[in-house]
Amino acid sequence: MTAAPAGTPVASVAWDGSAPVIIDQRLLPGELVHRRLATLAETIDAIRTLAVRGAPAIGIAGALGFVAALDRKSTRLNSSH
């Protein structure tokens, strides 16, 4: 993955339409790796292992992971009817 040009703001947490995407903070500054958190368990693991850091980023990643899990559950429930 290529690095953003110097001085360019980079979102540490983003939403790809169905799941949160984080910059794996454990790998900085050597590598810039975006990690998609496809499940609530992956979100919890990212927070526990400090892949996402800082109170605002942790809160946003946790909330987006929870929303994604609820959306998947809602989709499964709706498709069973």
The first five atom37 places (N, CA, C, CB, O) and aatype in JSON, in Angstrom:
{
  "aatype": [12, 16, 0, 0, 14, 0, 7, 16, 14, 19, 0, 15, 19, 0, 17, 3, 7, 15, 0, 14, 19, 9, 9, 3, 5, 1, 10, 10, 14, 7, 6, 10, 19, 8, 1, 1, 10, 0, 16, 10, 0, 6, 16, 9, 3, 0, 9, 1, 16, 10, 0, 19, 1, 7, 0, 14, 0, 9, 7, 9, 0, 7, 0, 10, 7, 13, 19, 0, 0, 10, 3, 1, 11, 15, 16, 1, 10, 2, 15, 15, 8],
  "atom_mask": [
    [1, 1, 1, 1, 1],
    [1, 1, 1, 1, 1],
    [1, 1, 1, 1, 1],
    [1, 1, 1, 1, 1],
    [1, 1, 1, 1, 1],
    [1, 1, 1, 1, 1],
    [1, 1, 1, 0, 1],
    [1, 1, 1, 1, 1],
    [1, 1, 1, 1, 1],
    [1, 1, 1, 1, 1],
    [1, 1, 1, 1, 1],
    [1, 1, 1, 1, 1],
    [1, 1, 1, 1, 1],
    [1, 1, 1, 1, 1],
    [1, 1, 1, 1, 1],
    [1, 1, 1, 1, 1],
    [1, 1, 1, 0, 1],
    [1, 1, 1, 1, 1],
    [1, 1, 1, 1, 1],
    [1, 1, 1, 1, 1],
    [1, 1, 1, 1, 1],
    [1, 1, 1, 1, 1],
    [1, 1, 1, 1, 1],
    [1, 1, 1, 1, 1],
    [1, 1, 1, 1, 1],
    [1, 1, 1, 1, 1],
    [1, 1, 1, 1, 1],
    [1, 1, 1, 1, 1],
    [1, 1, 1, 1, 1],
    [1, 1, 1, 0, 1],
    [1, 1, 1, 1, 1],
    [1, 1, 1, 1, 1],
    [1, 1, 1, 1, 1],
    [1, 1, 1, 1, 1],
    [1, 1, 1, 1, 1],
    [1, 1, 1, 1, 1],
    [1, 1, 1, 1, 1],
    [1, 1, 1, 1, 1],
    [1, 1, 1, 1, 1],
    [1, 1, 1, 1, 1],
    [1, 1, 1, 1, 1],
    [1, 1, 1, 1, 1],
    [1, 1, 1, 1, 1],
    [1, 1, 1, 1, 1],
    [1, 1, 1, 1, 1],
    [1, 1, 1, 1, 1],
    [1, 1, 1, 1, 1],
    [1, 1, 1, 1, 1],
    [1, 1, 1, 1, 1],
    [1, 1, 1, 1, 1],
    [1, 1, 1, 1, 1],
    [1, 1, 1, 1, 1],
    [1, 1, 1, 1, 1],
    [1, 1, 1, 0, 1],
    [1, 1, 1, 1, 1],
    [1, 1, 1, 1, 1],
    [1, 1, 1, 1, 1],
    [1, 1, 1, 1, 1],
    [1, 1, 1, 0, 1],
    [1, 1, 1, 1, 1],
    [1, 1, 1, 1, 1],
    [1, 1, 1, 0, 1],
    [1, 1, 1, 1, 1],
    [1, 1, 1, 1, 1],
    [1, 1, 1, 0, 1],
    [1, 1, 1, 1, 1],
    [1, 1, 1, 1, 1],
    [1, 1, 1, 1, 1],
    [1, 1, 1, 1, 1],
    [1, 1, 1, 1, 1],
    [1, 1, 1, 1, 1],
    [1, 1, 1, 1, 1],
    [1, 1, 1, 1, 1],
    [1, 1, 1, 1, 1],
    [1, 1, 1, 1, 1],
    [1, 1, 1, 1, 1],
    [1, 1, 1, 1, 1],
    [1, 1, 1, 1, 1],
    [1, 1, 1, 1, 1],
    [1, 1, 1, 1, 1],
    [1, 1, 1, 1, 1]
  ],
  "atom_positions": [
    [[0.85, -1.17, 0.0], [0.0, 0.0, 0.0], [0.89, 1.23, 0.0], [-0.97, 0.0, 1.22], [1.94, 1.25, 0.65]],
    [[0.49, 2.24, -0.72], [1.29, 3.45, -0.79], [0.91, 4.41, 0.32], [1.14, 4.12, -2.16], [-0.24, 4.44, 0.76]],
    [[1.86, 5.16, 0.75], [1.63, 6.15, 1.81], [1.03, 7.41, 1.2], [2.94, 6.48, 2.55], [1.27, 7.73, 0.04]],
    [[0.25, 8.12, 2.01], [-0.3, 9.4, 1.59], [0.83, 10.41, 1.54], [-1.44, 9.88, 2.56], [1.79, 10.31, 2.31]],
    [[0.73, 11.39, 0.65], [1.75, 12.43, 0.6], [1.87, 13.15, 1.95], [1.43, 13.45, -0.52], [0.88, 13.29, 2.67]],
    [[3.05, 13.59, 2.28], [3.3, 14.28, 3.55], [2.33, 15.44, 3.72], [4.75, 14.79, 3.62], [2.1, 16.22, 2.78]],
    [[1.77, 15.56, 4.9], [0.85, 16.63, 5.21], [-0.6, 16.34, 4.84], [0.0, 0.0, 0.0], [-1.48, 17.15, 5.14]],
    [[-0.86, 15.2, 4.21], [-2.22, 14.83, 3.83], [-2.9, 14.15, 5.01], [-2.22, 13.9, 2.59], [-2.38, 13.17, 5.55]],
    [[-4.07, 14.65, 5.43], [-4.79, 13.99, 6.53], [-5.22, 12.58, 6.11], [-6.02, 14.83, 6.96], [-5.64, 12.36, 4.97]],
    [[-5.1, 11.65, 7.03], [-5.49, 10.27, 6.79], [-6.45, 9.86, 7.9], [-4.24, 9.32, 6.74], [-6.13, 10.03, 9.08]],
    [[-7.61, 9.33, 7.54], [-8.59, 8.89, 8.53], [-8.11, 7.59, 9.17], [-9.99, 8.7, 7.88], [-7.81, 6.63, 8.47]],
    [[-8.05, 7.58, 10.49], [-7.62, 6.35, 11.17], [-8.76, 5.34, 11.26], [-7.11, 6.67, 12.56], [-8.51, 4.15, 11.45]],
    [[-10.01, 5.82, 11.12], [-11.18, 4.95, 11.09], [-12.09, 5.45, 9.98], [-11.93, 4.92, 12.48], [-12.36, 6.65, 9.88]],
    [[-12.57, 4.52, 9.15], [-13.49, 4.88, 8.07], [-14.57, 3.81, 7.96], [-12.73, 5.05, 6.71], [-14.5, 2.77, 8.61]],
    [[-15.55, 4.07, 7.13], [-16.65, 3.14, 6.88], [-16.65, 2.82, 5.39], [-18.04, 3.74, 7.34], [-16.63, 3.73, 4.57]],
    [[-16.68, 1.53, 5.04], [-16.64, 1.17, 3.61], [-18.02, 0.84, 3.04], [-15.73, -0.02, 3.42], [-18.13, 0.34, 1.92]],
    [[-19.06, 1.13, 3.81], [-20.41, 0.84, 3.36], [-21.03, -0.33, 4.08], [0.0, 0.0, 0.0], [-22.26, -0.46, 4.12]],
    [[-20.18, -1.2, 4.66], [-20.71, -2.34, 5.4], [-19.87, -2.72, 6.62], [-20.83, -3.52, 4.49], [-20.29, -3.57, 7.41]],
    [[-18.71, -2.11, 6.78], [-17.85, -2.44, 7.92], [-16.84, -1.32, 8.16], [-17.12, -3.78, 7.68], [-16.51, -0.58, 7.24]],
    [[-16.36, -1.21, 9.41], [-15.31, -0.23, 9.67], [-13.98, -0.68, 9.06], [-15.15, 0.0, 11.18], [-13.69, -1.87, 8.96]],
    [[-13.18, 0.3, 8.67], [-11.84, 0.05, 8.16], [-10.91, 0.94, 8.98], [-11.72, 0.35, 6.6], [-11.14, 2.15, 9.11]],
    [[-9.87, 0.34, 9.54], [-8.94, 1.09, 10.38], [-7.55, 1.06, 9.79], [-8.91, 0.52, 11.8], [-7.23, 0.22, 8.96]],
    [[-6.72, 2.0, 10.23], [-5.28, 1.9, 10.0], [-4.74, 1.11, 11.18], [-4.59, 3.33, 9.85], [-4.96, 1.49, 12.33]],
    [[-4.03, 0.04, 10.9], [-3.47, -0.78, 11.98], [-2.32, 0.0, 12.62], [-2.97, -2.16, 11.44], [-1.21, 0.06, 12.09]],
    [[-2.61, 0.58, 13.77], [-1.66, 1.45, 14.48], [-0.41, 0.7, 14.95], [-2.34, 2.09, 15.67], [0.64, 1.31, 15.16]],
    [[-0.52, -0.6, 15.1], [0.64, -1.38, 15.58], [1.77, -1.39, 14.57], [0.22, -2.82, 15.9], [2.93, -1.61, 14.93]],
    [[1.44, -1.16, 13.31], [2.45, -1.27, 12.26], [3.08, 0.07, 11.88], [1.83, -1.88, 11.04], [4.05, 0.11, 11.12]],
    [[2.53, 1.15, 12.42], [3.09, 2.48, 12.13], [4.38, 2.69, 12.89], [2.08, 3.58, 12.47], [4.5, 2.12, 13.98]],
    [[5.34, 3.45, 12.44], [5.34, 4.21, 11.2], [5.89, 3.44, 10.02], [6.12, 5.45, 11.39], [5.95, 3.97, 8.91]],
    [[6.3, 2.2, 10.23], [6.94, 1.45, 9.15], [6.03, 1.09, 8.0], [0.0, 0.0, 0.0], [6.46, 1.12, 6.84]],
    [[4.78, 0.75, 8.29], [3.83, 0.34, 7.26], [2.5, 1.03, 7.48], [3.65, -1.19, 7.26], [2.09, 1.28, 8.61]],
    [[1.82, 1.35, 6.38], [0.47, 1.87, 6.43], [-0.45, 0.77, 5.91], [0.31, 3.2, 5.6], [-0.54, 0.54, 4.71]],
    [[-1.12, 0.08, 6.84], [-1.98, -1.04, 6.49], [-3.4, -0.74, 6.94], [-1.47, -2.36, 7.13], [-3.64, -0.46, 8.11]],
    [[-4.33, -0.8, 5.99], [-5.75, -0.64, 6.3], [-6.31, -2.03, 6.59], [-6.52, 0.06, 5.12], [-6.06, -2.98, 5.85]],
    [[-7.07, -2.12, 7.65], [-7.63, -3.41, 8.08], [-9.15, -3.29, 8.16], [-7.04, -3.85, 9.46], [-9.67, -2.44, 8.89]],
    [[-9.86, -4.12, 7.41], [-11.32, -4.15, 7.43], [-11.77, -5.05, 8.57], [-11.9, -4.64, 6.07], [-11.33, -6.19, 8.69]],
    [[-12.64, -4.52, 9.41], [-13.13, -5.27, 10.57], [-14.5, -5.84, 10.21], [-13.22, -4.35, 11.85], [-15.53, -5.21, 10.43]],
    [[-14.48, -7.05, 9.65], [-15.69, -7.65, 9.09], [-16.66, -8.18, 10.13], [-15.3, -8.77, 8.18], [-17.84, -8.35, 9.84]],
    [[-16.19, -8.43, 11.35], [-17.07, -8.97, 12.38], [-16.9, -8.17, 13.68], [-16.78, -10.48, 12.63], [-15.92, -7.44, 13.85]],
    [[-17.86, -8.32, 14.56], [-17.74, -7.67, 15.86], [-16.54, -8.23, 16.62], [-19.04, -7.87, 16.68], [-15.86, -7.48, 17.33]],
    [[-16.27, -9.52, 16.48], [-15.1, -10.12, 17.13], [-13.8, -9.48, 16.63], [-15.08, -11.64, 16.89], [-12.88, -9.26, 17.41]],
    [[-13.72, -9.19, 15.35], [-12.52, -8.54, 14.81], [-12.39, -7.12, 15.34], [-12.57, -8.53, 13.27], [-11.28, -6.65, 15.6]],
    [[-13.51, -6.44, 15.51], [-13.49, -5.1, 16.07], [-13.0, -5.13, 17.51], [-14.89, -4.46, 16.01], [-12.14, -4.33, 17.9]],
    [[-13.53, -6.05, 18.29], [-13.11, -6.19, 19.69], [-11.62, -6.52, 19.75], [-13.93, -7.3, 20.41], [-10.89, -5.97, 20.58]],
    [[-11.17, -7.42, 18.89], [-9.75, -7.79, 18.87], [-8.87, -6.59, 18.51], [-9.51, -8.93, 17.88], [-7.8, -6.4, 19.09]],
    [[-9.31, -5.79, 17.55], [-8.53, -4.61, 17.14], [-8.38, -3.63, 18.3], [-9.19, -3.92, 15.94], [-7.33, -3.02, 18.48]],
    [[-9.44, -3.48, 19.09], [-9.38, -2.59, 20.24], [-8.5, -3.18, 21.33], [-10.8, -2.32, 20.8], [-7.66, -2.48, 21.9]],
    [[-8.67, -4.45, 21.61], [-7.88, -5.1, 22.68], [-6.39, -5.13, 22.38], [-8.37, -6.51, 22.89], [-5.56, -4.98, 23.28]],
    [[-6.04, -5.32, 21.11], [-4.63, -5.46, 20.75], [-4.0, -4.13, 20.33], [-4.48, -6.46, 19.63], [-2.86, -4.1, 19.86]],
    [[-4.75, -3.04, 20.51], [-4.28, -1.69, 20.2], [-3.99, -1.47, 18.72], [-3.06, -1.38, 21.0], [-3.14, -0.65, 18.37]],
    [[-4.69, -2.22, 17.85], [-4.58, -1.93, 16.43], [-5.25, -0.58, 16.14], [-5.23, -3.05, 15.58], [-4.88, 0.11, 15.19]],
    [[-6.24, -0.23, 16.97], [-6.86, 1.09, 16.9], [-6.58, 1.76, 18.25], [-8.44, 1.0, 16.59], [-6.77, 1.15, 19.3]],
    [[-6.12, 3.0, 18.19], [-5.69, 3.68, 19.43], [-6.29, 5.06, 19.53], [-4.16, 3.77, 19.49], [-6.63, 5.69, 18.53]],
    [[-6.42, 5.52, 20.77], [-6.96, 6.84, 21.04], [-8.45, 6.75, 21.31], [0.0, 0.0, 0.0], [-9.18, 6.07, 20.58]],
    [[-8.9, 7.43, 22.34], [-10.3, 7.33, 22.76], [-11.29, 7.61, 21.64], [-10.55, 8.29, 23.9], [-12.23, 6.83, 21.47]],
    [[-11.13, 8.68, 20.86], [-12.1, 8.92, 19.79], [-12.13, 7.79, 18.75], [-11.79, 10.25, 19.1], [-13.2, 7.34, 18.35]],
    [[-10.95, 7.33, 18.33], [-10.9, 6.27, 17.33], [-11.46, 4.96, 17.87], [-9.46, 6.07, 16.86], [-12.14, 4.23, 17.14]],
    [[-11.17, 4.65, 19.12], [-11.7, 3.43, 19.74], [-13.23, 3.5, 19.79], [-11.12, 3.23, 21.16], [-13.91, 2.53, 19.45]],
    [[-13.76, 4.65, 20.21], [-15.21, 4.8, 20.28], [-15.87, 4.67, 18.92], [0.0, 0.0, 0.0], [-16.9, 4.0, 18.79]],
    [[-15.3, 5.31, 17.91], [-15.87, 5.25, 16.57], [-15.77, 3.84, 16.0], [-15.15, 6.25, 15.64], [-16.75, 3.34, 15.43]],
    [[-14.62, 3.2, 16.14], [-14.46, 1.84, 15.62], [-15.44, 0.88, 16.31], [-13.01, 1.36, 15.82], [-16.05, 0.04, 15.66]],
    [[-15.57, 1.02, 17.63], [-16.5, 0.16, 18.37], [-17.93, 0.37, 17.93], [0.0, 0.0, 0.0], [-18.67, -0.59, 17.73]],
    [[-18.33, 1.62, 17.78], [-19.71, 1.92, 17.36], [-19.97, 1.41, 15.95], [-19.97, 3.44, 17.43], [-21.02, 0.82, 15.69]],
    [[-19.02, 1.63, 15.03], [-19.21, 1.16, 13.66], [-19.22, -0.37, 13.59], [-18.11, 1.72, 12.75], [-19.98, -0.95, 12.81]],
    [[-18.38, -1.02, 14.39], [-18.39, -2.48, 14.44], [-19.72, -3.02, 14.94], [0.0, 0.0, 0.0], [-20.21, -4.03, 14.45]],
    [[-20.29, -2.34, 15.94], [-21.58, -2.74, 16.49], [-22.68, -2.53, 15.45], [-21.9, -1.95, 17.78], [-23.55, -3.39, 15.28]],
    [[-22.66, -1.4, 14.77], [-23.65, -1.13, 13.72], [-23.57, -2.18, 12.61], [-23.44, 0.29, 13.13], [-24.59, -2.66, 12.14]],
    [[-22.36, -2.52, 12.2], [-22.18, -3.53, 11.15], [-22.74, -4.88, 11.6], [-20.7, -3.68, 10.79], [-23.39, -5.58, 10.81]],
    [[-22.5, -5.25, 12.86], [-23.03, -6.52, 13.38], [-24.55, -6.49, 13.41], [-22.47, -6.8, 14.8], [-25.2, -7.48, 13.05]],
    [[-25.14, -5.38, 13.84], [-26.6, -5.27, 13.86], [-27.17, -5.32, 12.45], [-27.03, -3.97, 14.54], [-28.2, -5.95, 12.23]],
    [[-26.5, -4.68, 11.51], [-26.97, -4.68, 10.13], [-26.97, -6.09, 9.55], [-26.11, -3.76, 9.27], [-27.91, -6.49, 8.87]],
    [[-25.9, -6.85, 9.83], [-25.84, -8.23, 9.34], [-26.93, -9.08, 9.97], [-24.46, -8.85, 9.63], [-27.55, -9.89, 9.29]],
    [[-27.17, -8.89, 11.27], [-28.21, -9.66, 11.94], [-29.58, -9.31, 11.37], [-28.18, -9.41, 13.45], [-30.39, -10.2, 11.13]],
    [[-29.85, -8.03, 11.15], [-31.11, -7.58, 10.59], [-31.31, -8.15, 9.2], [-31.15, -6.04, 10.55], [-32.42, -8.58, 8.85]],
    [[-30.25, -8.16, 8.39], [-30.33, -8.71, 7.05], [-30.67, -10.19, 7.09], [-29.02, -8.5, 6.3], [-31.49, -10.65, 6.3]],
    [[-30.05, -10.94, 8.0], [-30.34, -12.38, 8.12], [-31.78, -12.6, 8.55], [-29.38, -13.05, 9.12], [-32.46, -13.48, 8.01]],
    [[-32.26, -11.82, 9.52], [-33.63, -11.98, 9.99], [-34.63, -11.66, 8.88], [-33.89, -11.08, 11.21], [-35.62, -12.38, 8.71]],
    [[-34.38, -10.6, 8.13], [-35.29, -10.21, 7.05], [-35.29, -11.2, 5.9], [-34.92, -8.84, 6.54], [-36.31, -11.38, 5.24]],
    [[-34.16, -11.83, 5.65], [-34.09, -12.79, 4.53], [-34.72, -14.13, 4.88], [-32.63, -13.01, 4.11], [-34.99, -14.94, 3.99]],
    [[-34.96, -14.39, 6.18], [-35.57, -15.66, 6.58], [-37.09, -15.62, 6.49], [-35.14, -16.02, 7.99], [-37.75, -16.64, 6.73]],
    [[-37.66, -14.46, 6.17], [-39.12, -14.34, 6.06], [-39.57, -14.27, 4.64], [-39.63, -13.13, 6.79], [-40.77, -14.17, 4.37]]
  ]
}
